Amino acid sequence: MSAAAGPVLILAPHPDDEIVACGIAAMRARAAGTPIYLLYLTTGVPPCRGYDVRVARRREEALAAAALLGLVPLGFRRTPARRVRHELDAALGDVDTALRSCSASELWVPAFEGGHQDHDAASALATVFLDRLPVREFAAYNFAGGRVRANRFADRRGGETAIQATPGEAALKRQALALYASERGNLRHVDVRQETWRKLPVRDYGAPPHPGRLFRERFHWVPFRHPRIDWDPSAEIYRDLGAFVSAQRPAALGDEPGGEPWQPDGELAGALDEPQRERRVG
């Protein structure tokens, strides 16, 4: 894996995605002396009974996993899971603020692959910055071809790089995943032996990432509304993401503040202003 030129910012749609998608890559970058920063785009918890308790637990798990690997959380956005696409302008401002605060030279993000709508929304946010700095996408999980694929892309566009873990790296990734005890049942499909990345390609976010049923649609046949299933229609998700990307003016992100629609919404600004309480994990 080629080394980053400087600090890296990982966009984690949920606390645990930084380990699922690119934990081994982050380990190697840290071993080479590259600072790795994290922005958690959501709490990782959808609206539910006991929401605040679950969010607090998920944040504690994230801090422990970051400390294990020497990563530095910049902020935890207060957006519930499955809600990023409804506030993309605010999230874009927070990503911009995070990139500036850590002087990132690269942006890493889970792939656009239909695994989770927040992953695909994170990819849509990252594509806005392609003219500003290199962006790498990392395969997390998908259902291309009707079977679960972990840490392998749903398509082959060329330029993919596979990272084969050493036994020690695989063990450390497994240990980091185990710290997310609240998500144990959802992490069984993760491959600790390999990760795959490529340069984020220019694509159409208004269409699903691959033909056939998506990973997030696997249980849409269930005849009752189970809270663990994301029931949002995929047509609406990709309509919203496509409209967002089409409306962006990437060059404006480098402008001085002055009322742009992607001004930070205060969530991340508040997190960045907190004492070094969360930075100590680095």
TORBA-22675 format. One record per residue (C-alpha): residue number from 0; residue in three letters; x, z, y. Coordinates in Angstrom, 1 decimal, decimal comma, m for minus. Each point is the difference from the previous one (the first is absolute). Layout:
N
{NUM; ALA; {X; Z; Y}} ...
//
This chain:
282
{0; MET; {0,0; 0,0; 0,0}} {1; SER; {1,5; m1,0; 3,4}} {2; ALA; {0,6; 2,9; 2,3}} {3; ALA; {m2,1; 0,4; 3,2}} {4; ALA; {1,8; m0,4; 3,3}} {5; GLY; {m1,3; 3,3; 1,2}} {6; PRO; {m2,8; 2,5; m0,3}} {7; VAL; {m3,0; m1,0; m2,1}} {8; LEU; {m3,7; 0,9; 0,6}} {9; ILE; {m2,3; 0,1; m3,0}} {10; LEU; {m3,7; m0,5; 0,6}} {11; ALA; {m1,7; 2,2; m2,6}} {12; PRO; {m3,7; m0,8; m0,1}} {13; HIS; {m0,4; 3,4; m1,8}} {14; PRO; {2,4; 2,8; m0,8}} {15; ASP; {1,5; m1,1; m3,3}} {16; ASP; {0,3; m3,7; 0,7}} {17; GLU; {3,5; 0,4; 1,4}} {18; ILE; {1,0; 1,1; m3,5}} {19; VAL; {m2,3; m2,3; m2,0}} {20; ALA; {1,1; m3,2; 1,7}} {21; CYS; {3,6; 0,6; 1,2}} {22; GLY; {1,3; 3,3; m1,2}} {23; ILE; {3,0; m1,4; m1,7}} {24; ALA; {0,8; m2,3; 2,9}} {25; ALA; {m0,2; 3,0; 2,3}} {26; MET; {2,4; 2,0; m2,2}} {27; ARG; {2,6; m2,8; 0,1}} {28; ALA; {m0,3; m0,4; 3,7}} {29; ARG; {0,4; 3,7; 0,6}} {30; ALA; {3,0; 0,0; m2,3}} {31; ALA; {1,5; m2,7; 2,1}} {32; GLY; {m0,5; 2,1; 3,2}} {33; THR; {m3,1; m1,7; 1,3}} {34; PRO; {m2,6; 2,3; 1,6}} {35; ILE; {m3,5; m0,5; m1,4}} {36; TYR; {m3,0; 1,0; 2,0}} {37; LEU; {m3,7; 0,2; m1,1}} {38; LEU; {m3,3; m0,6; 1,8}} {39; TYR; {m3,0; 1,0; m2,1}} {40; LEU; {m2,9; m2,2; 1,2}} {41; THR; {m2,7; 2,2; m1,6}} {42; THR; {m0,5; 3,4; m1,4}} {43; GLY; {m0,3; m1,6; m3,4}} {44; VAL; {m3,3; 1,7; m0,5}} {45; PRO; {m3,4; m1,7; 0,5}} {46; PRO; {m2,8; 2,0; 1,6}} {47; CYS; {m1,2; 2,5; m2,6}} {48; ARG; {m1,0; 3,6; m0,6}} {49; GLY; {3,0; 2,2; 0,5}} {50; TYR; {1,7; m2,7; 2,1}} {51; ASP; {2,2; 2,3; 2,2}} {52; VAL; {1,3; 1,9; m3,0}} {53; ARG; {0,9; m3,1; m1,8}} {54; VAL; {1,7; m1,5; 3,0}} {55; ALA; {2,1; 3,1; 0,5}} {56; ARG; {1,1; m0,1; m3,6}} {57; ARG; {0,9; m3,7; 0,2}} {58; ARG; {2,1; 0,6; 3,1}} {59; GLU; {1,9; 2,8; m1,7}} {60; GLU; {0,7; m2,3; m3,0}} {61; ALA; {1,2; m2,8; 2,4}} {62; LEU; {2,4; 2,4; 1,8}} {63; ALA; {1,4; 1,2; m3,4}} {64; ALA; {0,5; m3,6; m1,2}} {65; ALA; {1,7; m1,0; 3,2}} {66; ALA; {2,3; 3,0; m0,2}} {67; LEU; {0,9; m0,9; m3,5}} {68; LEU; {1,1; m3,5; 1,0}} {69; GLY; {1,4; 0,8; 3,5}} {70; LEU; {m2,7; m2,0; 1,8}} {71; VAL; {m1,3; 0,9; 3,5}} {72; PRO; {m3,8; 0,1; 0,7}} {73; LEU; {m0,7; m1,1; 3,6}} {74; GLY; {m3,7; 0,8; m0,1}} {75; PHE; {m3,2; 0,3; m2,0}} {76; ARG; {m2,9; m1,9; 1,5}} {77; ARG; {m3,3; 1,7; m0,4}} {78; THR; {m1,9; m3,0; m1,3}} {79; PRO; {m1,7; 0,5; m3,3}} {80; ALA; {0,8; m2,3; m2,9}} {81; ARG; {m2,0; m3,4; 0,0}} {82; ARG; {m0,3; 0,1; 3,8}} {83; VAL; {3,1; m1,7; 1,4}} {84; ARG; {m1,8; m3,4; 0,4}} {85; HIS; {m2,5; 1,7; 2,3}} {86; GLU; {2,7; 1,0; 2,6}} {87; LEU; {2,7; m2,6; m0,3}} {88; ASP; {0,7; m0,1; 3,7}} {89; ALA; {0,7; 3,7; 0,1}} {90; ALA; {2,1; m0,1; m3,1}} {91; LEU; {2,0; m2,9; 1,4}} {92; GLY; {0,9; 2,1; 3,1}} {93; ASP; {1,1; 2,8; m2,2}} {94; VAL; {2,2; m2,3; m2,1}} {95; ASP; {1,6; m1,4; 3,2}} {96; THR; {0,7; 3,6; 1,2}} {97; ALA; {1,6; 0,9; m3,3}} {98; LEU; {2,2; m3,0; m0,1}} {99; ARG; {1,3; 0,8; 3,5}} {100; SER; {0,4; 3,7; m0,7}} {101; CYS; {2,4; m0,6; m2,9}} {102; SER; {1,6; m3,2; 1,3}} {103; ALA; {m1,0; m1,7; m3,3}} {104; SER; {1,9; m3,1; m1,0}} {105; GLU; {m2,3; m0,8; m2,9}} {106; LEU; {m3,6; 0,7; m1,0}} {107; TRP; {m1,1; 0,6; m3,6}} {108; VAL; {m3,6; m0,2; m1,2}} {109; PRO; {m2,0; m0,2; m3,3}} {110; ALA; {m1,0; m3,5; m0,9}} {111; PHE; {m3,2; m1,9; 0,8}} {112; GLU; {m1,3; m0,1; m3,5}} {113; GLY; {m3,5; 1,5; m0,2}} {114; GLY; {1,1; 3,3; m1,4}} {115; HIS; {m1,6; 2,0; 2,7}} {116; GLN; {m1,6; m1,1; 3,3}} {117; ASP; {2,3; 2,3; 2,0}} {118; HIS; {3,0; m1,7; m1,6}} {119; ASP; {m1,3; m3,4; 1,1}} {120; ALA; {m0,7; 1,4; 3,5}} {121; ALA; {3,5; 1,4; 0,2}} {122; SER; {1,3; m3,5; m0,9}} {123; ALA; {m2,1; m1,5; 2,8}} {124; LEU; {1,4; 2,5; 2,5}} {125; ALA; {3,6; m0,8; m1,2}} {126; THR; {m0,4; m3,8; 0,4}} {127; VAL; {m0,5; 0,5; 3,8}} {128; PHE; {3,6; 1,1; 0,2}} {129; LEU; {1,6; m2,9; m1,9}} {130; ASP; {1,4; m1,5; 3,2}} {131; ARG; {1,5; 3,3; 1,0}} {132; LEU; {1,9; 1,2; m3,1}} {133; PRO; {0,4; m0,7; m3,7}} {134; VAL; {m3,0; 1,1; m2,1}} {135; ARG; {0,3; 0,6; m3,8}} {136; GLU; {m3,1; 0,3; m2,2}} {137; PHE; {0,2; 1,9; m3,3}} {138; ALA; {m2,3; m0,6; m2,9}} {139; ALA; {m2,0; 3,1; m0,9}} {140; TYR; {m2,8; m0,9; m2,4}} {141; ASN; {m2,5; m2,9; m0,4}} {142; PHE; {m2,4; m1,5; m2,6}} {143; ALA; {1,1; m3,6; 0,1}} {144; GLY; {m0,9; m1,8; m3,2}} {145; GLY; {m2,4; 2,7; m1,1}} {146; ARG; {2,6; 2,6; m0,8}} {147; VAL; {1,7; 2,8; 1,9}} {148; ARG; {3,5; m0,9; 1,3}} {149; ALA; {2,1; 2,8; 1,4}} {150; ASN; {2,8; m0,6; 2,4}} {151; ARG; {m0,2; m3,8; m0,6}} {152; PHE; {m1,5; m2,5; 2,4}} {153; ALA; {m3,3; m1,7; m0,7}} {154; ASP; {1,6; m3,4; 0,9}} {155; ARG; {3,4; m1,6; 0,1}} {156; ARG; {0,8; m1,4; 3,4}} {157; GLY; {3,8; 0,0; m0,4}} {158; GLY; {2,5; 2,4; 1,4}} {159; GLU; {m1,1; 2,9; m2,1}} {160; THR; {2,7; 2,6; m0,8}} {161; ALA; {m0,4; 2,4; m2,9}} {162; ILE; {1,7; 3,4; 0,1}} {163; GLN; {0,8; 1,5; m3,4}} {164; ALA; {0,2; 3,8; 0,1}} {165; THR; {2,8; 1,9; m1,6}} {166; PRO; {m1,1; 2,8; m2,3}} {167; GLY; {0,8; 2,5; 2,8}} {168; GLU; {m2,1; m2,0; 2,5}} {169; ALA; {m2,9; m0,3; m2,4}} {170; ALA; {0,1; 3,7; m0,6}} {171; LEU; {0,1; 0,8; 3,7}} {172; LYS; {m2,9; m2,3; 0,7}} {173; ARG; {m2,0; 1,6; m2,8}} {174; GLN; {0,8; 3,4; 1,5}} {175; ALA; {m1,2; m1,1; 3,5}} {176; LEU; {m3,2; m1,4; m1,4}} {177; ALA; {m0,6; 3,3; m1,9}} {178; LEU; {0,0; 1,8; 3,3}} {179; TYR; {m3,2; m1,8; 0,8}} {180; ALA; {m1,9; 2,1; m2,5}} {181; SER; {m3,3; m0,7; 1,7}} {182; GLU; {0,4; m3,7; m0,8}} {183; ARG; {1,3; 0,4; m3,5}} {184; GLY; {m2,9; m1,9; m1,6}} {185; ASN; {0,5; m3,0; 2,4}} {186; LEU; {3,7; m0,4; m0,5}} {187; ARG; {0,2; m0,6; m3,7}} {188; HIS; {0,4; m3,8; 0,5}} {189; VAL; {3,1; 0,3; 2,2}} {190; ASP; {3,2; m1,5; m1,4}} {191; VAL; {3,0; 2,3; 0,7}} {192; ARG; {2,4; m2,5; m1,6}} {193; GLN; {m0,4; m2,9; 2,4}} {194; GLU; {m1,0; m0,9; 3,6}} {195; THR; {m0,4; m3,5; 1,5}} {196; TRP; {0,2; m1,0; 3,6}} {197; ARG; {0,1; m3,2; 2,2}} {198; LYS; {m0,2; m0,9; 3,6}} {199; LEU; {m3,6; 0,4; 1,2}} {200; PRO; {m1,4; m3,6; m0,1}} {201; VAL; {m2,3; m1,5; 2,6}} {202; ARG; {m3,4; m0,1; m1,7}} {203; ASP; {m3,8; m0,2; 0,6}} {204; TYR; {m1,3; 3,5; 0,2}} {205; GLY; {m3,6; m1,3; 0,1}} {206; ALA; {0,0; m0,8; m3,7}} {207; PRO; {0,7; 2,2; m3,1}} {208; PRO; {3,6; 0,2; m1,1}} {209; HIS; {m0,6; m1,6; m3,4}} {210; PRO; {m2,9; m1,6; m1,9}} {211; GLY; {m2,2; 2,0; m2,3}} {212; ARG; {m0,8; 3,7; 0,0}} {213; LEU; {2,2; 2,2; 2,2}} {214; PHE; {1,4; 3,3; m1,1}} {215; ARG; {m2,3; 1,8; 2,4}} {216; GLU; {m3,0; m1,8; m1,5}} {217; ARG; {0,7; 1,0; m3,7}} {218; PHE; {m2,9; 2,5; m0,1}} {219; HIS; {m2,5; m1,7; 2,2}} {220; TRP; {m2,1; m0,4; m3,2}} {221; VAL; {m0,7; 3,7; m0,1}} {222; PRO; {m3,8; 0,4; 0,6}} {223; PHE; {0,3; 3,1; 2,3}} {224; ARG; {2,0; 0,7; 3,2}} {225; HIS; {2,9; 2,1; m1,3}} {226; PRO; {2,0; 1,4; 2,9}} {227; ARG; {3,4; m1,0; m1,5}} {228; ILE; {m1,0; m3,6; 0,1}} {229; ASP; {0,5; m2,1; 3,2}} {230; TRP; {m3,3; m1,8; 0,3}} {231; ASP; {0,7; m1,9; 3,2}} {232; PRO; {m0,6; m3,8; m0,5}} {233; SER; {3,2; m1,9; m0,2}} {234; ALA; {m1,5; m2,8; 2,1}} {235; GLU; {m0,4; 2,5; 2,9}} {236; ILE; {3,5; 1,4; m0,4}} {237; TYR; {1,7; m3,4; 0,2}} {238; ARG; {m2,3; m1,1; 2,8}} {239; ASP; {1,2; 2,9; 2,0}} {240; LEU; {3,7; m0,3; m0,8}} {241; GLY; {m0,1; m3,8; 0,6}} {242; ALA; {m1,7; 0,5; 3,4}} {243; PHE; {2,5; 2,7; 1,0}} {244; VAL; {3,1; m2,1; m0,8}} {245; SER; {m1,4; m3,1; 1,6}} {246; ALA; {m0,6; 2,0; 3,3}} {247; GLN; {3,5; 1,4; 0,3}} {248; ARG; {2,5; m1,1; 2,6}} {249; PRO; {3,3; 1,2; m1,6}} {250; ALA; {2,1; m0,7; 3,1}} {251; ALA; {m2,0; 2,5; 2,0}} {252; LEU; {1,2; 2,9; m2,2}} {253; GLY; {3,3; 0,0; 1,8}} {254; ASP; {m1,7; 0,3; 3,4}} {255; GLU; {0,2; 3,2; 2,1}} {256; PRO; {m3,1; 2,2; m0,3}} {257; GLY; {m2,8; m1,1; 2,1}} {258; GLY; {m3,4; 0,2; m1,7}} {259; GLU; {0,6; m2,2; m3,0}} {260; PRO; {m2,6; 0,4; m2,7}} {261; TRP; {2,6; 1,3; m2,4}} {262; GLN; {1,1; 3,0; 2,1}} {263; PRO; {0,6; 3,1; m2,2}} {264; ASP; {m3,2; 2,0; m0,6}} {265; GLY; {1,6; 3,4; 0,4}} {266; GLU; {0,0; 0,9; m3,7}} {267; LEU; {3,5; m1,2; m0,7}} {268; ALA; {1,2; 1,0; 3,5}} {269; GLY; {m1,1; 3,5; m0,7}} {270; ALA; {1,8; 0,0; m3,3}} {271; LEU; {3,2; m1,3; 1,5}} {272; ASP; {m0,2; 2,7; 2,6}} {273; GLU; {m0,2; 2,8; m2,5}} {274; PRO; {3,1; 2,2; m0,5}} {275; GLN; {2,4; m1,2; m2,5}} {276; ARG; {m2,1; 1,7; m2,6}} {277; GLU; {m0,7; m3,1; m2,0}} {278; ARG; {3,4; m1,7; 0,8}} {279; ARG; {1,8; 2,8; m1,8}} {280; VAL; {m0,8; m1,6; m3,4}} {281; GLY; {2,8; m2,5; 0,8}} 
//
